Amino acid sequence: MSGFKIPSIPPTTNKAIRFPNDLIEDVEELIRGRDCTFSAFVIAAVRAAVAEVRSENESEPK
C-alpha cells in the first residue's frame, strides 16, 4: 500500500472584501505567468501576516 492520501479540501467561507485598485494591479503583476490565483496569493499573504502578528504577540512582555 502506498503512502498517498487523497487530499481533502478545507472548509471555506466566501467573504467579499474591497481592495484598492493599485493593490489589485500589484498582486496581478506579481502572479502573472505563475501558477497562482489572486485568491491563493491573498490567502498566503494573510496566513503570513497572521503568523507574524501571533509571533510578535507571543514575544511581548505580559
Secondary structure, 3 states (H helix, E strand, C coil): CCCCCCCCCCCCCCCCCCCCHHHHHHHHHHHCCCCCCHHHHHHHHHHHHHHHHHHHHHHCCC
